[in-house]
Every structure is written in C-alpha cells, then in structure tokens.
C-alpha cells in the first residue's frame, strides 16, 4: 500500500485512523493488507520508545506472524509464540521459527526479552492478570511490554458480532448466524472475555514490577491520552487500549 509508512508515522492523525479503519473493514477479504498495515503501525509506535534493531522482541499470540515479520524487517530478533496452531497458517504458510506455546507459561527464561509484545490478545484470555505477569516475567529489567486490547464496552468489543453485543452476547451471536449463515468465531466466556479499561489500569498501576510509560487509545485520531482518564467515557470511547509498560529493575 502506497504511503503506509508515512501514514503510520503520523500518530495520532485522522488520516492514519481512517487508513487503519478501512483496512480493518477489509480484514476478511484482504487480511494480508490489514495485518501488514497494523504491524507497521505497531512497530512505529514501539520505536517511539526504543529502537528495534538488535533487540529481542517476543510476540505473544501473534497469529500468523505479521508483527514478528515486521520486527525482523527492522533488524530485531523476533520470536513468535502462538497457542493455536490453526492461527499460524490462517493467512499463509507457517512463519519461520514459530513456537506453539501458551501465553500463561512461555518456554522462556526470566528476562529473556528486550520487548514483549501482545496485540489484541488480552480480551481472549480468561485470566488477564496471570497473562500480564508472564509477559513481565520474560522481559528484562528496563525492557518494554506492549499490550493492547479491545475492551468489552468498546463499539468493537463483541468483535464480529459488534455492536449488537451491547444488547447481549447471546442475542448478538444469534443475529450473526441469521445474517451470515454461520456461527460467530468468538463465544463470550470461551474465547472472548469482558475485560474493562478501569480495572486493568488500576491493576497495572498497583504493580511494583512495572511502571506505566503510556496508557492511551491505540487508534483514536485525537486526545489519545485524555480519553483514557475519564471513567465511564473511556470504556466506550477508547475503542482499544494501548499500554506501554517498563519492567522495573
């Protein structure tokens, strides 16, 4: 896509947000475009805080490996850990060096990673506190943890059934089946969980093993930091929360 690099550098901007949103709408028909753009954007965000060249970057739950590929393109030593073997080949051949592993128990020594990366995974785990603790464990002191997730009360919280999840998850799934003729990929309580921004922010701020570098809306085109500070409003308006955490000494 022409201008992908330039667009992603302008964060926040309306043009960037529109480009990402259009790519998201084409995810089913053109996943390669969608995830390449998202990977470039995420790598740009990370490079605001640390250069990626030469760093060990662990991608937890990275699916078919677009993020890992982008990190490697920028000179990082990228490693992909994905719990679902089907996701590894969902959009092409299995990524080189990918490991099937549970994010609750990564096969890595303490402090192995310079950067631990997790994009849109936290809403799919039943125990986000344990998942976050594992990301922190494998990150070296002074290293960064990048975590983003779509919270339940976001307009996209129901994923493919959104925004009808506001009327109830079961009702939204029934509507999806009627409209598409197939079952929704995500089921609340099985592979999608109602995570919220306020409790998550309190949880990470109470931890002594990390400091919060940034807590902002990942995709919003303006007021990206301010919107996460307003209780109630942030649960709807943030859309997707991005946390940049630094591992404490």
C-alpha positions in Angstrom: 0.0 0.0 0.0 1.5 3.4 -1.0 2.0 5.7 1.9 1.7 3.0 4.6 4.9 4.0 6.3 4.1 7.8 6.2 0.6 7.3 7.5 1.6 5.2 10.4 4.2 7.8 11.5 1.5 10.4 12.0 0.1 9.0 15.2 -2.3 10.4 16.1 -3.9 11.7 12.9 -7.2 11.4 11.2 -5.6 10.0 8.0 -3.9 7.3 10.0 -7.1 6.3 11.8 -9.1 6.2 8.6 -6.5 4.1 6.9 -6.5 1.6 9.7 -10.3 1.5 9.9 -10.6 0.9 6.2 -8.0 -1.9 6.4 -10.0 -3.4 9.3 -13.2 -3.4 7.2 -11.3 -5.4 4.6 -9.8 -7.9 7.0 -11.9 -10.8 5.8 -11.3 -10.2 2.1 -7.8 -8.9 2.3 -6.1 -9.9 5.6 -2.6 -9.5 4.2 -3.2 -5.8 3.7 -4.9 -5.3 7.0 -2.3 -7.1 9.2 0.7 -5.7 7.3 -0.5 -2.2 7.9 -1.3 -2.9 11.5 2.1 -4.4 12.0 3.9 -1.4 10.6 1.8 0.9 12.7 2.6 -1.1 15.9 6.3 -1.2 15.1 6.3 2.6 14.6 4.6 3.0 18.0 7.3 0.9 19.7 10.1 2.7 18.0 9.0 5.9 19.8 10.2 4.3 23.0 13.1 2.1 21.9 14.9 1.2 18.7 14.1 -2.3 17.5 17.3 -3.1 15.6 19.3 -5.7 17.5 16.6 -6.2 20.2 15.0 -9.5 21.2 11.3 -9.0 20.6 8.8 -11.7 21.8 5.4 -11.6 20.1 2.9 -13.5 22.2 -0.3 -14.5 20.5 0.8 -13.0 17.2 -1.3 -15.3 15.0 0.2 -15.8 11.5 3.3 -13.7 12.2 2.8 -10.4 10.6 4.1 -8.5 13.6 7.1 -10.7 14.0 7.9 -10.3 10.3 7.8 -6.5 10.7 10.0 -6.6 13.7 12.6 -8.7 11.9 12.4 -6.4 8.9 13.5 -3.6 11.2 16.5 -5.6 12.5 15.0 -7.1 15.6 15.4 -10.8 16.6 11.7 -11.6 16.6 10.2 -14.7 18.1 6.6 -15.7 17.7 4.6 -17.7 20.4 1.1 -18.7 19.4 -1.2 -21.1 21.3 -3.4 -22.1 18.4 -1.7 -24.0 15.5 -4.6 -23.1 13.2 -3.8 -19.4 13.6 -0.2 -19.9 12.5 -1.4 -20.9 9.0 -4.6 -18.9 8.8 -3.2 -16.4 6.3 -0.3 -18.4 4.6 2.5 -20.8 5.4 3.6 -21.3 9.0 6.0 -18.5 10.0 9.6 -19.5 10.3 10.7 -20.3 13.9 7.1 -20.0 15.3 6.5 -21.9 18.6 3.2 -23.3 19.7 3.0 -22.1 23.3 0.6 -20.9 25.9 0.9 -17.3 27.0 0.3 -18.3 30.6 3.5 -20.3 30.6 6.0 -19.2 28.0 9.0 -21.5 27.4 11.4 -18.6 28.1 13.8 -17.8 30.9 13.2 -14.8 33.1 14.3 -11.6 31.5 14.8 -13.1 28.0 13.2 -10.3 26.0 14.1 -6.7 25.4 10.5 -6.1 24.3 7.4 -8.3 25.0 4.6 -7.6 22.5 0.9 -8.6 22.7 -1.6 -7.2 20.3 -5.3 -7.8 20.8 -4.8 -10.9 22.9 -5.8 -9.9 26.4 -9.6 -10.0 25.7 -9.2 -13.6 24.7 -7.7 -14.9 27.9 -9.7 -15.9 30.9 -7.0 -14.8 33.4 -5.5 -11.5 32.2 -3.6 -10.9 35.4 -1.6 -14.1 35.1 -1.1 -13.5 31.4 0.3 -10.0 32.1 2.5 -11.4 34.8 4.0 -13.8 32.4 4.8 -11.0 29.9 6.5 -9.1 32.7 8.5 -12.2 33.8 10.1 -12.8 30.4 11.0 -9.1 30.0 14.4 -7.9 31.2 14.7 -5.1 33.7 14.4 -1.8 31.8 12.7 -3.6 28.9 9.3 -2.7 27.5 5.9 -4.5 27.4 3.5 -3.5 24.7 -0.1 -4.6 25.4 -3.2 -3.6 23.5 -6.7 -5.0 23.8 -10.3 -4.2 22.7 -12.4 -3.8 25.9 -15.9 -5.3 26.1 -17.8 -2.0 26.1 -15.9 -0.7 23.1 -18.1 -0.4 20.0 -15.9 -3.3 18.7 -16.0 -5.3 22.0 -18.1 -8.1 20.5 -15.7 -8.5 17.6 -17.6 -9.8 14.6 -20.9 -9.5 16.4 -20.4 -5.9 17.3 -22.1 -3.6 18.1 -25.0 -5.9 18.9 -23.1 -7.3 21.9 -24.5 -4.2 23.7 -27.8 -6.0 23.7 -26.3 -9.2 25.0 -23.7 -11.6 23.7 -26.1 -14.5 23.0 -28.5 -12.3 21.1 -25.6 -10.9 19.1 -24.4 -14.4 18.2 -27.9 -15.4 17.1 -28.2 -12.3 14.9 -24.8 -13.0 13.4 -25.8 -16.6 12.5 -29.1 -15.4 10.9 -27.3 -12.7 8.9 -24.3 -14.8 7.7 -25.5 -18.4 7.9 -22.5 -19.4 10.0 -21.6 -19.4 13.7 -19.5 -16.5 15.1 -15.9 -17.2 15.7 -16.0 -15.9 19.3 -18.1 -17.0 22.2 -18.2 -15.0 25.4 -16.8 -17.0 28.2 -14.9 -19.4 25.9 -12.5 -17.5 23.7 -13.7 -13.9 24.4 -13.9 -12.3 27.8 -15.4 -9.0 29.1 -12.3 -7.0 30.0 -12.6 -3.4 31.1 -10.2 -0.4 31.0 -10.6 1.0 34.5 -9.8 -2.3 36.4 -7.0 -3.0 34.0 -5.4 0.4 34.6 -5.7 0.0 38.3 -4.2 -3.4 38.2 -1.0 -2.4 36.3 -0.6 0.8 38.3 -0.6 -1.3 41.5 2.2 -3.5 40.3 5.7 -2.9 41.7 7.5 -4.8 38.9 6.4 -2.3 36.1 5.9 1.4 35.6 3.3 2.7 33.1 5.0 4.6 30.3 1.8 5.2 28.3 -1.9 4.4 28.6 -3.7 5.6 25.6 -6.2 4.9 22.8 -4.4 2.9 20.2 -6.3 4.0 17.1 -8.1 7.2 18.1 -7.1 10.3 16.0 -7.0 12.9 18.8 -7.0 13.2 22.6 -5.4 9.7 22.8 -4.2 10.2 26.4 -7.1 12.3 27.7 -9.9 9.8 26.8 -8.4 7.1 29.0 -8.6 9.3 32.0 -12.3 9.8 32.1 -14.1 7.0 34.0 -17.1 5.6 32.2 -16.4 7.5 29.0 -13.2 5.6 28.5 -14.9 2.3 28.4 -16.7 3.3 25.2 -14.6 6.0 23.6 -11.1 4.5 23.9 -12.0 1.6 21.5 -8.7 -0.1 22.0 -6.4 0.5 25.0 -2.6 0.6 24.4 -0.3 0.1 27.4 3.4 0.6 27.2 5.0 -0.7 30.4 8.6 -0.7 31.5 10.0 -3.6 33.6 11.3 -2.3 36.9 14.8 -3.1 38.0 
